[in-house]
Every structure is written in C-alpha cells, then in structure tokens.
Amino acid sequence: MWKLTVYVIVSDAGVRDALVLVLEQLGHDVAAFESGAAFFTSRSPGPEDTILVDLSLPEEAGERILRWASELDAPPMQIAISSQSRHEIAARLCDLDLPVLIRMPFTTARLTPWLRARGRPVAPAMRPGSTSHSS
C-alpha cells in the first residue's frame, strides 16, 4: 500500500489520539498537532499528503488552514471534520471548494476511502450543504 503523511490538526486530545491510532494502524505516517499555530510551524505538506483538520479549532484556525492549503500550487488532500450543523459549515466555508467533509462522530469506514489513491478521493465529493454527509 502506498504510504502518505496525514497531518491531523485537532485540539481535542482524545479525538486527536484516536485519529492518530487509526491512521497509524492503516499504515500511514501521521503528524499530529493540537493547534493551527503548531501546524504552521511544521514542514509543509506535499501534494501527495492529506490534511485532516477540525473546523472547531479555536480562533477559526481550521478555516485558515483549509484556505492556506487550497491556495498552494500543488495542494494536499483536505479533509474537514466537524460536529457543527450543515448550515454553520456552509456559511463559514461558502467561498471554499472543500473536497471532503466528515461529520462527527466519525467512523473508520467514513474516513478510509479518502486516504487511498495517493491521497486523492475515490468516493464522490462531499461539500458543505450536501445532504450526503449527514449523520
């Protein structure tokens, strides 16, 4: 299996640890951060990598990370996780072409399809406002 680095940016230590454990068991390299500030001081992800970010990070850091990543010349795969309502997410990210949104609580089955094929999605895109990603 092809190995990619997944950058996990989640402030909740329990959720972050669970994601790291699952991703490592799937054979991926994982770089985990508790804040947007910590992520921005790390090395930049490559186009083959994946950023998995919680939209509930303090100070809108999740949104800033997604906007920054989408503006890279060769952006990495971007996965947002959130427990917020679809309305809130759509309002906050209306100008961003978000490739993947996974609603909390997440399951391994919802996450793994997005971590294949060199970090590019193999499932249909889930966008804010779509009913296909409701829990």
N, C-alpha and C positions, 0 to 999 in steps of 0.2 A: 504494500500500500504506500502511496506517495505521502510524504510527511510534510506538513506545513506548520507554521507557527501561528498559534491563536493568541491574540492579545485580549485578555479578559480585564475589563475595567468595570468593577462593581464595588460599591462602597460597603455593602453588607458582607461581613466576613464569612458567615455561614454559606450564603449563596455563592460567593466567590470560591470558597474551598470546594464546594460541591461541583461547580463547573470545572475547576482545575482537575479534580479527581476523575470525573467522567472523560474529559478531553485527554488526559494522560493515559487512561485505560484504553482509549481508542487509538493510542499510538502517536498523538500529536505532541509537538513541543508547545509549552504554554508559558507565556509571560503574563503574570497577574499583577494588577495594580488596584489600589483602593481609592484612587482619585484621578481626575483628569490631569492635575498638576504632575503627579508621579508618572503618568503615562507619557506626557510631553517631554519629560527629561530622559526618557529611554531612547533606544535606537528606533528609527522609523521602520514601520512595516513595509515589506515589499509587495508587489502586485500579486504574488502567489500566496500571501498570508491572509489572515482573517482578523478583523477587529470585532469583538463581541462586547457591546457597551450597554450599560443600564441607563435608560433615559431619566431615571430618578436620581442621578448623581447630583450632589449639591451644586448650586450656582450655575445650573444649566450646562455643566461640563459635558454631559452625554451628547447634547446637541452640537456643542462646539467641536467635539471630536469627530462626529459624523460629517459636519460641514468641512472641516480641515481635510479629512480623508478623501472626501468626494472631489476636492479641488486638486489633488495630486495628479501628476502627469500619468501615472500608472497606479490607480487606486487599488487598495486591497478590497477583498470582500468585506462588506459591512453588515453586521447583524445587530439589531437593536432588540433589547429585551425590556419589557415594561409591564407593570400591573395597572397602568393608567387606563382610563376609558379611551375608546377609539376616537371620540370627539376631541379630547385633550391632545392626543398624539397628532391627529390630523391638523389641528390648529397650530401646534408648535412646529410641525415639520412640513407645512404645506408647500414650501418652496424647495424642498429637498427630495430628490429622487431616491428614496430609501429602498434598497434592494430586498431586505428581509426584516420582518418584524415578528418576534415570537412573544406571545403573551405569557405572563407569569400566572400560575406556576408553570414552568417549562418541564418538558419531559425529554429524555434522551431521544426518543423517536421523533420528536419535533425538530431537534437540533441536528442530528447526524446527516440528514440529506443535504444540508447546506455546507457540510465540511468535506465533500468529495469533489472530484474532478478539478484538482488544482485550485481549490477554494472558490470555484465558480458554482453558482446554483445549478442543481439538476431538477429542482422542483419549480413550479410556477412561482413567479414573484409575488410576494405579499406586500401590499402597500397600505399605508395609513388610510383608514376609511373603508377598506375592503372588508367584507364580512367573512372572508375565507380564513382569517386568523383569530376568530373569536374562540374563547374557551368554552 
